[in-house]
Amino acid sequence: MYRKFLSLFVILSIGIIVLGCEKHEKTKINVSVAVSLKNPFQEIEKLYEQENKDIDLVLNFGSSGSLKQQIVQGAPCNIFISASKRYMDELKKDNYLLDNKYNEFTKNRLVLASSTKDIKSIDDLKDNEYKKIGIGDLKSVPVGQYANEVIINKGIKNDIENKLVYGKDAKEVLAWVVSGNVDAGFLYSSDTINKKNLHIYNIANDLHSPIVYPVGIIKSENNLDQIKKFNKYLLSNDVKDILKNYGYES
């Protein structure tokens, strides 16, 4: 009887241990990422979680301005990657960043793209054949803000203002361009990778502010070691190689 009881006890104990292991929760790291980085970041997420089985990366994509506003309003975020230094500087000024600093993550270029027209110059946009021009929302979408600088510096704002159609983020403008819903659109160079049917015009860098994606750690009391470890990985050569494959510049 005693042996049967002992055997049952051992079996139950092993079962409890196994169940306990199965219920072990992974450490969640909430990462808010500019939507223009969605494709490479999904690959980064997959690789990092494969190498770090105890980590669950929770990605939140959106326009940089809206993501910054979510952080200010208290949405869960451990690491923020913006498509513009503007929003990171605002968070730094308001003391949201760990150690009050951030790093450069990657860079991009600005282009004009069309699925129907062969663009030779930015001045082409003044022509009557360009009836709709896609651009990111000026309040919260960096690609739109960079494009607006180009339009102003080229002196064509008054000529094309009535043609501008504003998208909620870079991906929406890309969808309009690919579908032909706009005659042309301002996009990141990385957006046009593997889009074989698009006509691309490369915009000179001196017509707009440098397109730099900063990464910063948002102040938090929990899991700081794991958060710092992932942030360090984001600055590694492995990640730089992934970004290059998607058209970004180191």
C-alpha positions as CSV (number, residue, x, y, z in Angstrom):
1,M,0.0,0.0,0.0
2,Y,2.8,2.3,1.0
3,R,4.6,1.6,-2.3
4,K,1.5,2.3,-4.3
5,F,1.0,5.6,-2.5
6,L,4.7,6.5,-3.0
7,S,4.5,5.7,-6.8
8,L,1.3,7.8,-7.1
9,F,3.0,10.7,-5.3
10,V,6.0,10.6,-7.6
11,I,3.8,10.5,-10.7
12,L,1.8,13.4,-9.5
13,S,4.9,15.4,-8.6
14,I,6.4,14.9,-12.0
15,G,3.1,15.9,-13.6
16,I,3.0,19.1,-11.6
17,I,6.6,19.9,-12.5
18,V,5.8,19.3,-16.2
19,L,2.7,21.4,-16.2
20,G,4.6,24.1,-14.4
21,C,7.2,24.2,-17.1
22,E,4.6,24.3,-19.8
23,K,2.9,27.2,-18.1
24,H,6.1,29.2,-17.8
25,E,5.3,32.6,-19.2
26,K,7.7,34.3,-21.7
27,T,9.0,37.8,-21.0
28,K,7.1,40.2,-23.2
29,I,8.9,43.2,-24.7
30,N,6.6,45.7,-26.3
31,V,8.2,47.4,-29.4
32,S,6.5,50.3,-31.2
33,V,7.9,50.5,-34.7
34,A,7.4,52.9,-37.6
35,V,5.2,51.1,-40.1
36,S,7.7,51.6,-42.9
37,L,10.0,49.1,-41.1
38,K,7.3,46.4,-40.9
39,N,8.8,43.9,-43.4
40,P,12.4,43.8,-42.0
41,F,11.1,43.9,-38.4
42,Q,9.0,40.9,-38.8
43,E,12.1,39.0,-39.9
44,I,14.0,40.5,-36.9
45,E,11.3,39.3,-34.6
46,K,11.3,35.8,-35.9
47,L,15.1,35.4,-35.7
48,Y,15.4,36.9,-32.2
49,E,12.6,34.8,-30.8
50,Q,14.2,31.6,-32.3
51,E,17.4,32.4,-30.5
52,N,15.7,33.6,-27.3
53,K,12.9,31.1,-26.5
54,D,12.0,33.0,-23.3
55,I,11.2,36.2,-25.1
56,D,7.9,37.3,-26.7
57,L,8.3,40.4,-28.9
58,V,5.0,42.3,-29.1
59,L,5.2,44.5,-32.1
60,N,3.0,47.6,-32.6
61,F,3.3,49.3,-36.1
62,G,2.0,52.7,-37.0
63,S,3.0,56.2,-38.0
64,S,5.7,57.6,-35.9
65,G,3.6,60.5,-34.6
66,S,0.7,58.3,-33.6
67,L,3.1,55.8,-31.8
68,K,4.7,58.7,-29.9
69,Q,1.3,59.9,-28.8
70,Q,0.4,56.4,-27.6
71,I,3.5,56.4,-25.5
72,V,2.7,59.7,-23.9
73,Q,-0.9,58.5,-23.2
74,G,0.5,55.4,-21.3
75,A,0.3,52.6,-23.9
76,P,2.7,49.7,-23.1
77,C,6.1,50.3,-24.9
78,N,9.6,49.3,-24.0
79,I,11.4,50.2,-27.2
80,F,10.4,52.9,-29.7
81,I,11.7,53.1,-33.3
82,S,10.7,56.2,-35.1
83,A,11.1,57.2,-38.8
84,S,12.1,60.7,-37.6
85,K,14.3,62.1,-34.9
86,R,11.6,64.7,-34.2
87,Y,9.4,62.4,-32.2
88,M,12.3,60.8,-30.3
89,D,13.6,64.3,-29.4
90,E,10.2,65.2,-28.1
91,L,10.2,62.1,-25.9
92,K,13.7,62.9,-24.8
93,K,12.7,66.5,-23.9
94,D,9.8,65.2,-21.8
95,N,12.1,62.7,-20.0
96,Y,10.5,59.4,-21.3
97,L,13.8,57.8,-22.5
98,L,16.0,55.7,-20.4
99,D,19.3,57.6,-19.5
100,N,17.8,60.4,-21.6
101,K,19.4,59.1,-24.8
102,Y,18.8,57.1,-28.1
103,N,20.8,55.6,-30.9
104,E,20.7,55.7,-34.7
105,F,19.0,52.6,-36.0
106,T,19.1,53.0,-39.8
107,K,18.7,55.5,-42.6
108,N,16.5,55.8,-45.7
109,R,16.0,57.8,-48.9
110,L,13.0,59.6,-50.4
111,V,11.7,58.9,-53.9
112,L,8.8,59.7,-56.1
113,A,7.1,56.7,-57.5
114,S,4.4,56.0,-60.1
115,S,2.8,52.9,-61.6
116,T,1.7,54.7,-64.7
117,K,4.1,57.6,-65.4
118,D,7.8,57.8,-66.0
119,I,8.8,60.7,-63.7
120,K,11.8,62.7,-65.0
121,S,11.7,65.6,-62.5
122,I,9.8,66.8,-59.4
123,D,8.6,69.7,-61.6
124,D,6.6,67.0,-63.6
125,L,4.1,67.1,-60.8
126,K,2.9,70.5,-62.0
127,D,1.7,69.0,-65.3
128,N,-2.0,68.4,-65.8
129,E,-1.6,64.7,-66.3
130,Y,-0.7,64.4,-62.5
131,K,-4.2,64.8,-60.9
132,K,-3.6,63.0,-57.6
133,I,-0.3,62.9,-55.7
134,G,0.0,60.7,-52.6
135,I,1.8,62.0,-49.5
136,G,1.9,61.0,-45.9
137,D,-0.1,63.1,-43.4
138,L,1.9,66.1,-42.4
139,K,1.0,66.0,-38.7
140,S,2.1,62.5,-37.9
141,V,3.8,60.7,-40.9
142,P,7.5,61.5,-41.4
143,V,7.6,60.5,-45.0
144,G,4.9,63.2,-45.6
145,Q,7.0,65.7,-43.6
146,Y,10.1,65.0,-45.6
147,A,8.1,65.2,-48.9
148,N,6.6,68.6,-47.8
149,E,10.2,69.9,-47.3
150,V,10.9,68.9,-50.9
151,I,7.8,70.6,-52.2
152,I,8.6,73.8,-50.4
153,N,12.3,73.8,-51.3
154,K,11.4,73.2,-55.0
155,G,8.9,76.1,-54.8
156,I,5.9,74.1,-56.2
157,K,3.6,74.1,-53.2
158,N,1.1,76.4,-54.7
159,D,1.1,74.5,-58.0
160,I,0.3,71.1,-56.6
161,E,-1.4,71.7,-53.3
162,N,-4.9,70.9,-54.6
163,K,-3.6,67.6,-56.0
164,L,-2.2,66.2,-52.7
165,V,-3.9,63.2,-51.2
166,Y,-2.9,62.5,-47.6
167,G,-2.3,59.0,-46.3
168,K,-2.4,57.8,-42.7
169,D,1.1,56.2,-43.1
170,A,3.8,55.2,-45.6
171,K,2.1,51.9,-46.4
172,E,-1.2,53.5,-47.3
173,V,0.6,55.8,-49.8
174,L,2.4,52.8,-51.2
175,A,-0.8,51.0,-51.8
176,W,-2.3,54.0,-53.6
177,V,0.8,54.2,-55.9
178,V,0.8,50.4,-56.7
179,S,-2.9,50.3,-57.4
180,G,-2.8,53.5,-59.5
181,N,-5.2,55.3,-57.3
182,V,-2.7,58.2,-57.4
183,D,-0.7,59.3,-60.3
184,A,2.5,59.5,-58.2
185,G,3.4,59.4,-54.5
186,F,6.3,60.3,-52.2
187,L,7.7,57.1,-50.7
188,Y,10.8,55.8,-49.0
189,S,13.2,54.0,-51.2
190,S,12.8,50.9,-49.1
191,D,9.1,50.8,-49.9
192,T,9.8,50.2,-53.5
193,I,12.1,47.2,-53.1
194,N,10.8,44.3,-55.3
195,K,8.1,46.5,-56.8
196,K,9.1,45.9,-60.4
197,N,6.3,47.8,-62.1
198,L,7.0,51.1,-60.5
199,H,8.7,54.1,-62.1
200,I,11.1,55.6,-59.5
201,Y,12.6,59.0,-59.4
202,N,15.3,59.5,-56.7
203,I,15.0,62.7,-54.8
204,A,18.2,64.6,-53.9
205,N,19.1,64.4,-50.2
206,D,19.8,68.1,-49.9
207,L,16.1,68.9,-50.6
208,H,15.0,67.5,-47.2
209,S,16.2,66.7,-43.7
210,P,18.2,63.5,-43.3
211,I,16.0,60.5,-43.0
212,V,17.2,58.8,-39.8
213,Y,15.4,56.2,-37.8
214,P,16.3,56.5,-34.1
215,V,15.8,53.7,-31.5
216,G,15.3,54.4,-27.8
217,I,14.4,52.5,-24.6
218,I,11.3,53.9,-22.8
219,K,11.7,54.1,-19.1
220,S,10.4,51.0,-17.3
221,E,10.8,49.2,-14.0
222,N,10.4,45.7,-15.3
223,N,12.6,43.3,-17.4
224,L,15.2,46.0,-18.0
225,D,18.0,43.5,-18.6
226,Q,16.0,41.7,-21.4
227,I,15.0,45.0,-22.9
228,K,18.6,46.3,-23.0
229,K,19.7,43.0,-24.5
230,F,17.2,43.3,-27.4
231,N,18.1,46.9,-27.9
232,K,21.8,45.9,-28.2
233,Y,20.8,43.2,-30.8
234,L,19.0,45.9,-32.8
235,L,22.3,47.7,-33.2
236,S,24.2,44.6,-34.3
237,N,25.7,43.8,-37.7
238,D,23.2,40.9,-38.0
239,V,20.3,43.4,-38.0
240,K,22.2,45.8,-40.3
241,D,22.5,43.0,-42.8
242,I,18.7,42.4,-42.7
243,L,18.0,46.1,-43.1
244,K,20.3,46.3,-46.1
245,N,18.3,43.5,-47.8
246,Y,15.2,45.6,-47.5
247,G,16.8,48.7,-49.0
248,Y,17.8,50.6,-45.8
249,E,21.2,52.3,-45.3
250,S,23.5,51.8,-42.4
